[in-house]
Amino acid sequence: MLVEDFDYYLPKELIAQQPLEQRDNSRLMVLTKHGSIKHKKFSDLIEFLNPGDVLVLNNTRVMNARLYGAREDTGGHIEILLLSCVSRSDNIWHALVKPGKRGKIGTTLVFNSCLRGKVIDIIRLGIRVIKFSPAGDMADIVERIGNVPLPPYIKGPINDPGQYQTIYSEALGSAAAPTAGLHFTHKLLDDISQKGVNLSMLTLHVGLGTFRPVKVETVEEHKMHGEYYEATKDQVNIINSTVACGGKVVAVGTTTVRTLESLPMDETGKLLPSSGLTCKFIYPGYKFKVVDSIVTNFHLPRSTLLMLVSAFGGHEKVMSAYKIAVKERYRFFSFGDAMLLL
């Protein structure tokens, strides 16, 4: 397929710049397998969940991954975005450096009196490998001096950085939020649980795959960057029990979908606990093994996230739904409205 097949017109004013004060007041477009559309509120999601289903969420927590500093030799200002940890014991990370010309191999970067780093390698896509020398715990220092890494289409600061975390975020290590989960409130999750819907958490730390644009002409040429995931025995047991009893697996967000579809299975088709890197790229033609429904946001044109959604909901139906979302003035991207694909 051509990447241009996933393009669509989006007025800039529909790109949400601030989260709603009440998370679950966002709109929810419900797209059925037959292509019919319902316009609801996100709090109405509970209507489409049945007792015995399982709602699977990504509990990753966003790091203050954007750091500002300077080259030790020239004093030239630099900005880095931490992507993923290569070695916690040695404090080695993959990162993007801006401007790139100031991040040559051998360059020492100074962030403050507690943190320095040295560029030790440059790998694919211009990613820098940086060995840090922290005066204390690296994670604590980053959380203290770093900044929330908001996407580039959000042009200003947000009123409350906590709004860029899901209410159930726990596992620190992500460079971006799993934004479909931003709509949930404690009350909504409690109501869903009280209805008899199971809840299961897993982890995928969002990395370069979210930021990297698709620059090839055909979808099949694109290569995904690896992102760390983890699903424990208890987590997969909840999902396996749901499937065994005939319940549906409802994945919250494309990160959760990719994790579920990356998990190994035994000979009977049961999911197995696992952790590691996934480079899973899902686009039309993919046959889903685990996921029955998806809760997701409205994604950027030509993005791998839109390709995943199109693989599940059908390319023509999803692209038609996006046109309707524009016409109906839905809010797009990280702080925007949501879609439920049944």
N, C-alpha and C positions, 0 to 999 in steps of 0.2 A: 504494500500500500504506500501511497505517497504521503509524506508528512503534511503537505498542503491540504490534504483531505480533512485534517483536524483543525483547520483555521476557521475563525468566525469573527464577525464584527462585534466589538465591545466598546461602547462609549466610555470614556475615561471616568465620567462621573459615577459610573456603576461600580467602580473599584472601591470597596469599603475601606475607609481610612481609620476608623475607630470601631472597637467592639461595642455591641449593645450593652447597656447597663444591666439588663436582665438577660442572661445568656440564652435561655430557651424561648425568648420572644422572637427570635429570628424566624424567617419563613422556611417552610419545608415543601419542596416540590416532590410529589410522589409519582414515580414513573413505573407503570406496570409492565409486565412482559408483553402485553398486547399493544403497548404504546399509548394507552390512555394516561391522562395526567390529572392529578388532583392538587389543589393549592391549599396547604395547611400551615399551621404553626408548628415549630419544632416540638413544643410540648405535646403535640398530638401524636408524636411517634409511638407512644404507648399503645395507641389504637391498632397498630399494625404488628404488634408483638403478641405472641400467644404463650400461655403457660407451657413450660417445657422447652421453649426456645432458649438459645444462649446468645447473649450480647457480648461480643468480644472487643475489648478495648486495648489500646496501646498506652502503657503507663510510663512511657519515657518522659523525662523532665528536661526542659531546655536549659542549657548552660548559658551563663553570661559570656558567650563565646566570641564576642567582638572585642578585640583589644587594640588600644592605641599606644603607639610608642615611637621610637626613633632609632635610626642606625647609630651605632656607637661611634663610628669613624667620622661621619659627615653631619650628623644631627638631623638628617632628612627624615621627615615624618612618615610613618608607615601605619597601616591598618591591617590587622590580620583577623581571619575568621577561622577558629578552630573547627575542624571537621570530624576527626576521629582520633582516638588514642591508639598509638602503635605499641607502646610499652609503658605501662604505668610505673613500673619499677625504675625505668631509666628516664621517665618524663619526656618521651618522644611522641610527637603528634604530627598528623597531617593537617595542613592549614593552607588557606588561600592568603596571598599577600598582595596588598595594593598600596602603591603601584608595584607591579611585578619586577621592574628593573632595579628596585631597591632591595630585592630579596635574593641576591645571587648567593651561590654556594660559598660558605665561609663567612658570610656577613653575620655580625653580632647585633642583635636587636635588644634594646633596653626599654622596659615598660615602666618600671619604677624601682625603688631600692630593694624590693622583694622579688622581682622577677626579671630574668634575662633569658635570651634564647639565641641559639646559633643555627643557621640554615645549614644542614648537612647533606641535603640532596634535593633534587628537583625531579619529580616523576611525571607520569602522564598527565595531560591536561593542565600543566603548569602548577600542579600541587607541590607545595614545599614540605619537606620533612624537617621539622625543627626539634632540636634537643633543648629543653628548657632547664634552667638552673634556678629553681625556686628556693627562697629562704623560708621554708616551711612547707605545708601541704599544698600541692599544686591546685587541687580542686578548690580549697578554701580561698586561695589567693585569687583565682580566676573569678569566683563568685563575688569577691569583694571589689576587685578593680575593673572587671569586665562589664560589658553592656549587652542588653538583650539584642540578639541578631535579627531584627525585623527585616522582612523581605524588601527588596528595592522598590516595589510598587507602593509601599506605604511611605509617604513622603515626609512625615513628621513624627515626633514622639507621641506615644499613646499616654493617656491620662494615668493608667495604672499598669505597669509592666506585668503584674500578676495576671492580667487578663489574657496574656499570651501563654499561659499555662493551663492545662486541663485541671479540673478540681481533683483528679485522682492521680496526677503526675507524681512519680516516686523515684524512678531510676534515672539519676542524673547522667546526661551524656549526649543529649541531642543538640544539633545545630539549628533546628527549626521545630516548631510545634506540629503535632499531628492534629491539624486544624478542625477536622470533623468532630473531634472530641470537645472542642471549646464550647459547644452549645449546651452541654449537659450541666445541670445543677444537682446539688445533693438531693433535693426533693424529687426531681424527676427520676434519678437513679433509684431512690428508695421506693417510689411508686412502681417502677418497673420490676424491682425485686419482689415487692409485695404481691404483684400480679402472678408471680410464679415463674418469672423469666430468670434463668441462670445468668450470672455475670462471670466472665473470665478475663483476666488480664494477661497480656504478654508484653514483650518489649521489642521495639525496633528503634534504634537511635538514628534519627533522620540526618543524613549527611549530604554529600555533593549531589546525589541523584535529584534532590529537590531543586537545587540551584542551577544545575547544568542545562542549558538550552539544547534542543535537538537541532543539530546543524547539518545533518545529512538529508538527502532528498527522499530516500525511501525508509520507511519505518524499520525494516529488517536490518538495516545497516547500523542502527544505533546500539551502543554498548552501555549498559548500566554500570554505575560505580557501586562497589560493594558497600553494604551497610550492615552493622552488627545487629543481630537479633537473638532473642532468648525466649524459650517457652519451657516451663518447668513441668515436671510430672503431674503435679496437682492441677496445673492450668489445662494441660491437654486432656486429663481425665474428665474434667467437666465437659469439654467439647465432645469427647468420645461417648460419654454417657448420654448427652443430648442427642447425638446422631443415632445411637442404638435404640433410643426410645421414640424416634421419629420426629424429633424437634428440628427446627431450622437453625442454621449458623448465620447470625447477622453480624457482619464485620463493620466496625466503626472506623472508617478511613481507609485510604489506599495503602497506608503503611501496614495496617492490620491484615488487609487482604494479601499483600505480598508475603507477609510472614506466614500466614496460615497456608498459603499455597506453596511455600518453600519447605514446610516441615516434612520430614520423612514419614513413611507409613510402613507398617508391618504387612505380612502376607494377607491379613484379613481386612486391610484397609483402615486400621486404626492409626491415628496420629501418634508419633513418638516424640518424647521430649528431645529438644535439640537446642544448640546454640552455635553461632558462627557468623560468617558473612553470607549475605544473599545478594546475588546480582540478578534476581528474577525480573524479567522484563515481560509484562503482560500487555498484549495488544490483540486486536481482532483476529480470531482464529484460534485463540487459546481456549482450551477446555478446562473449566473450573472443576476441581476435585473436592473442595471443602466448602466454599462459601455459597450460601443460598440467597442472601440479600446484602446490600451495601448501603451504609450511611456515609455520605461524602459531601464535600463542598463543591462549588463551581470552580473549575480549574482554568489555568491559562491556555490560550490557543497554542496548538502545536506541542503541547506538553505530554510527557509520558503518562502523567496522571489522567489526562483526558483520554489517552489511548486505552488505559486500563479500564476506565469506566465504560468506554465504547465497546470493549471486548465483552463486558458483562451484559450491558443493556442493549447492545446492537448499535452499530455505527450510525445508521440512518435515524433511528429513534432518538439516540442521545443528541446528535447534532440538531435535530428538529426541536428537541426539548430546550436546548441552549438558546435557540432563536426565540422561543416562547419566553424563556427567562429574561432575555434582553427586552422583549416587548413589554413584559409585565413588570419591568424595573426591579428585578431581583438584585440583591447586592452580591458582588463576586469576590472570590479569592479568600484569603485567610480569615478575615473578619466578616465575611459575607454570609449569605444564607446557605441552606443545605438542600440536598437531594436524597431521597430514599429510592433505591432501585430494588424492586421486588422480583 
